[in-house]
Amino acid sequence: MNPLDIARWQFGITTVYHFLFVPLTIGLSALVAGLQTAWVRTGKPHYLRATKFWGKLFLINFAMGIVTGIVQEFQFGMNWSAYSRFVGDIFGAPLAIEGLLAFFVESTFLGLWIFGWDRLPKRIHLACIWIVSVGTLLSAYFILAANSWMQHPVGYHLDTATGRARLTDFWAVLTNSTMLVAFPHTITAAFVTAGLFVVGISAWHLARRRHVEVFRPSLRMALVVTFVASLGVAVTGDQQGKVMTAQQPMKMAAAEALYTTERPASFSIFTVGTLDGGREIFSVKVPGVLSFLATGHFDGKVLGIDDVQAAEQAKYGAGEYRPIVPLAYWNFRLMAGIGFLTAGIALLGLWLTRRGRLPANRWVWRAGVVSLTLPFIGNSAGWIFTEMGRQPWSVYGVLKTSASVSPGVGATSMLVSLLSLTALYGVLLVIETRLLIRYAKAGPPSEEETLGGDDRAEPSLTFAY
């Protein structure tokens, strides 16, 4: 393997691993804030117990997100120094704001929330977790602004003297059309992730009829959030697909394994191609659907892989501008399929638990527990499709990935780094899994532990970690 391949594997593994925690913490922070709001408004102890239980799981994942995020940023200097030098003036601005503003807001008010039980007035303490939730949204916004610039570079010019990209319009970067559709799509997916996380753990306890007064309201809340957010994922995903078609036609063509331009274009339900992804052998298609997804019209024109390849060769010079087609095709379907499946699971769960019901069939609860894994798979597939579908570009149309890797780092050094980080991630994953299982199985604190005997019904310091 050459240094480029190793660097790409390392960054891909780190990004996917980091992104297991990011959407969960974004969505879970808001759900915890909602539960605490319900307790402040009603004074019902089971809402406080639920707040403490889900809050503890939120903190575990928040900590893991920080650790993996720091490692990810180090790689820009280690393995991608050529990229960092080229786009640092632009890429660094939103990341710096995310670190200095959004993350500081999150960490500061999260600390106040953790240690503020029994010390802060209830409503001020509640405001802390809501500010944390808003902070996670701000973090996502600035990071997606940086990533969207790689997908669709705007607000810059190329300095011919230094060979670097220079920022000319920061507002254009923050309002990039790609980011304006990627942000709501990512956030709604985050709420699906958090919703099914709560559904899965609640289902495990409800199957055993444990802490029903805590987990049934948690389950119902999570099912509603999951269903609404799944609809949001579908709507925003549709908008994102149209923007992607206009800005990165090769990515859309690869997502559908569409080799020749069609008008109208059929949507492929299932396609078998050659091993190199260069030719279709067999497919099952629905007429006109791809045209609607790509253009908003059932008779719209969608460019094929071969035509886009020829156009990009004419524009950028000789080279291979096709991504790995089977990888783009199947990850796109995995992402979209899971999105529809989560909506169906949420709707079925709401029906089965209506009017105080708790299904007696254990397979229902087992399915609920297994559903916890679906959004993590869907999120990973979505990110792999987004980043791999852009190849061979690290900045679309401006900088190729092959020109972005650190020139002074050899394959041996990168391989040692890759193996070391993979081992570290394995250890962290074991620790994370054991902590989550331990605290998830333990269940919420008792009513006596949460109330602490105070006339104000304030929680005791047993919540401090």
N, C-alpha and C positions, 0 to 999 in steps of 0.2 A: 504493500500500500504506500502511496505517496503522501507527503504532508497534507495536501489539500483534502484527500479522502479522510484522513484521520481527524483533521480539524473539523470537518463537517460532521463526522460521527459524534465527536465530543460535544460540539455545540448542539446538535440535534438531541442527544440524550439528555443533556443538561436542561434544555428548553422544555422538552416534554415532561421531564420530572418536576421542574419548577411549576409548570402549568397545571400539575395535579392539584396544587394547593391554592393558586391564585383565585380561580373562579369560586372555589368553595368558601374561602374567607370573605370574598366580596359579598356573596349572597348570604352567608351565615351571619355576618355582622348585622345585616338588616333584619333578619329573622329574630335574632336575640334582642335587638332593639325593640322590635314589635312586641315580643313577649313581655319585656320589662315595662313597656308602655301599658300593656293590658293589666299588669299587676298594679302599677301606679294609679291607673284609672279606677280599677275595681277593688283592689285590696285583697283579691282572692289568692290564698297561699299557693295553689297549684301553679299559677303563672310565675310566681317567684321561684319555685322549685325548678320549673322548666327553664327559666332564665339562667339559673346557676348551672344546670346540667349542660345545656347547649353552649353556654358561655365557656365552660371549661374545654369542651371539644374545639370550639372556635380558637381558643388561645393556643392549643397544641398545633393546629394547622397553621396559624399565623406565624408561630415561631419557625416552623419548617419552611414556610415560604420565604422568610427572611434569609435563612441559611442558604437555600438553593439559589435565591436571587443574587446574593453577593458573589457566589461562585460564577454565576452566569456573566456578571459584569466584568469579572477578572479576565474572562476569555477574550474580550475585545483587545486587551493589551497583549495577552499571551500569544494567541493564535491568529488574530486578525488585525495586526498593527497597520498593515497597508490600508485596510478598510478604515480604521480609526483615523489615520492621518488624512485620508481623502475626504471623509464626511464629518469629521469631528466638530467642525464649526456649526454644523446643522444638527447632527444627531445628538450632540452633547447638550444642546440647549433644553429640549423638553425633558431629557433624563435628569439634568441638574435641577430643574424646577420640581420634578417628581421627588427627588431625594431631599431637597432643602425645604420644600413647602409641604407637599402632600404626605410624605412619609413621616416628617417631624410632627405634623398634626395628628396622624394616626397613632404614633408611638406615645406622644405626650398624653393625649386624652385616653388612650388605652391604659396607661399607667394610672391615671386618675380614676378610671373605672375599676381597675383591679383592686386598688388599695383604698378606694373611696367609700366602700361599704361601711356603714356605721359612722363615717366621718363627714360625708357631704349630705346636704338635704336631698331628699328623694328626687326631686325634679332636676336639680343640677346634676346629680349623679346620672340620671336618665339622659340628660343632654350630652354627657360625655360619650356614651356608646353611640348615639346618633351622629355625633361629630366624627367618631371613628369610622362609621359607615360611609359618611360623605367623603372622608379622607381616602377610603379605598377606591371610591369612584373617581376621585381626582387622580389618584395614582394610575389607575387604568387608562384614564383619558390621555395623560401625558405620555405614557409608554406606548399606547396605540398611535399617538401622533407621530412618534419616532418611527415605529414600524410601518405606518402608512406612507411615510415619506419614502421608505425603501420600495414600497409597492408602486407609488405614483409620486415621483419627486417634483416638488413645486417650491416657489419662493427662494430660488438660488441662482447662482451663475457659476460657470467654471472659470477659475482663475488660470489663465494660460501660463502665467509666469511661474506659478508654484505647482500647477497641475492638481489643484484642490478645489472642492466645491465650497463656495462662500454663501452664507446666509444673507439674503436681501430682504425678505419679508417673513418675519416670524409669524405674523397673523395668518398668512397663507398656509404655513405649516400646520397651525392649530386648527384651521378650518378646511383642511384638505378634504375633498369630496370622498376620498377613500376612507378616511378616518370617520367622517360623519355617518357612514353606514356600518363600518366595522365596530364602532363603539357600542351602539345599541344592540347589535348582534351578539357581541361578547358579553355584555351585561345581562341580557335576557338568558343567555346560556349559563351564566353564573348563578342565576336564581333557579334554573332547572337543576343545576348541580347541587346547590344547597338544599333545595326542596326534596330531592330524592335521597340525599344523605339523611335528612331527618326522617323521611318515610321508611328507609331501610332499618334504621336503628329502632324507631318506634315500633315497626312491625315485629322485630325480634322480641321486644318486651311484651307486646300485646298478644303475641302467640302464646305466651306463658301467663297471660293475664296479670302481669306485674305492673304496678304503678299506673293503673288504667286512668286515674284521674289526671295524670300528667301527660301520658303519651297519647291518649286519644285526641285531646285538643291539639297537641303538637302534630299528630298525623293529619288531621283535617286541615289545619293551617297549611301544612307543607303540600298537601295534595292540591289545594286551591292555587297556591303560588306556582307549583309545577305546571299545572294546566295553563294558567294565564301566561306564564313565561314561555312555555312551549309554543303557544300561538304567536308570541312575540318573536321567538326565534325563527319561525316560518316566514313571517312577514318581513322581518329585517334581512333574513337570508335571501329572500326573493329580490329585495332592493340591492343587496350586495352583489348578487349574481349579474344584474343588469349593469352595474358600475364596472364590475370585473370584465364583462364582455367588451365594453367600450375601451377600457384601459389596457387590459391584458388578454387579447383575443386567444393567444396560444393556451392560456390557462383554462379558459372555458372549453376550447376544443379538446384539450387533453382530458378534462373532467368528463367529457362525453365520448371520448375515443372517436371523435368525428374527424375522419381523414380528408374528406372532400367537402367543399362548401355546398350547403344545401339551403334551399328556400322553397317551401318551409322545411324546417329541420325537425327530425323525429327525436324523441327522448329515448335513450337506451336504458331499458330495464336490466338487461344482462348482455354482456359482450365477451366473446372469446377472441383473442388476437394472437399474433405470433409472439414468441418468447421475447423478442427485442422490442415489442410494442410498436412495430412499424407498420402493421397491416391488420385489418379486421378479418377474421375468419367466419364468425357467426355472431348474430346478435338478435335480440328481441326488442322491438321498438314500438313506441306509441307516437303516431303521426302528429306533428305540429306542436307538441308540448315543449320541446327544446326552444323553438322559436319564441314561444310566449315567455319562457323563463329568461331568455337572453335579451329579448327586445321589447317584451310587452305586447307583441302582436303574434297571432298564430301563423301568419305568413311571413314573418321576419326572416332576414338573411343571417345565417350564422357561418362564419368562416371556418374552414377545415384546417387540420394540422398541416397538410402539405402546402396549402396556399399561404398560410401564415409563415411557415418556414421560408418559403421563397421570398415573401415580402420583407422579412427581417434580414435575410441575407443581402437583399438589395439595399436595405437601409443601413445595416451595421457591418456588412462585410461577410466574407465566407466564415462558416462555422455551424455548429449544431445548436439550434435554438429550441429544440423539443425537450421537454422534461421527460422523466420516466413515466410513460403513458399509463401502464397498468397501475402504478402506485397512485397517480393522480385520480384515475378512474375509480378505483375501489375505495380509497379514502373518502372521496366525495360522497359515494353511496353509503358508506358506513356512517359518516357524519349526518347526512340527510335522513337516512333510515332510522337512526336512533332518535333523531328529533321528533319524528312522527310517532315512534313507539312510546316515547315518554309522555306525550300528550294522551295517547290511548290508555296508558297505565294509570295516569292521574284521573282521567274521567271514570275509568272502571273502579278505581279505589273510592272515589267520591260516591258512586252509586252503591257499592257494597257496604259502606259505612254510614249510609244515610240514616237519619232519625235514631241515632244512638246505637245502631247495629254494630256488632263485632262478629265477622264471619267465623264459623266454627271449623271450616275446612283449613287444615294446616298448610295446604299447598298455596293458598292465597297469601299467607304470611311469608312463606318461603319465597314466593315470587316477589313480594315486597322487599325482602332482604336482598335478593339478587339484583333487583332494580337499582340498588345503590351504585353498582359498578357502571351502569350504562352511560351516564353523562361524562364520566372520566374517560371512557373509551371514545365517546363522540367528540369531546374536546380535543383529545390527542389527535384523532383523525383529522379534525378540522385544521389544526395548526400544521400538521404534516402536509396536508394538501395546500394550504396557503403558502408555505415557505418552499416546498419542493416544486409546486406548480409554477413558481417564478423563475426557476433555474433555466438558463445558466447565469442569471443576474443576481447579484446581491442588492444592487440598486437598479431597478428596472430601466433598461435603455441607457444607463450611464456607466455603471461599473460592474464588471463580471466577477463572479465568485472566485474564479481562478486567479484574478488580479488582486484579491482582497486578503489573501493569506499572508501571514508573517514571513518575510523572505529569509530571516536569519534563524528560524527555528527548524531543526531537522526532524525527520520522521521518527527517529529513536526517541527524542525528547517528547514529542507529541504522543507517541505510543505509551510511554511511561506515564505521562500525565493522564491519558485516557483510561488506562487500566487502574491507576490510583483513584481517580474520581469515581469510576464505576464501582470499585470496592467500597469507597466512602458512601456512595449513594445506597449501596446494598445494606450497609450498617445502619444508615439513617432510616431506611425504609423499614427495617426490622424494629428499630426503636419506636418509630412513629406508629407502626401497626400494633405493637404490644401496648403502647400507651392508650391508643384509641380503643382497643378491645377491652383493656382493663377498666377504663373509666366508663365506656359505653355499657359494659355488662354490670357495673356497679349500680347504675341507675342514679336518679336524682337524690339529693339529700332529703332527709325526712322533714316534715313540717316543723318539728321542734328545733331541728338544727338551723333551719332558715329563719325562723321568727326570733329566736333568741330571747323570748320573753319580754320584749320591749313594747311599751304601749303604742309606739309609732309603727309597729310591725316592720322595723328595719332588720335586715339580715345581720347575723353575727359574723365575726371575723373568720368563721370556718371556711368562708369562700376565698380568703386570701391564699394564693398558691405559694 
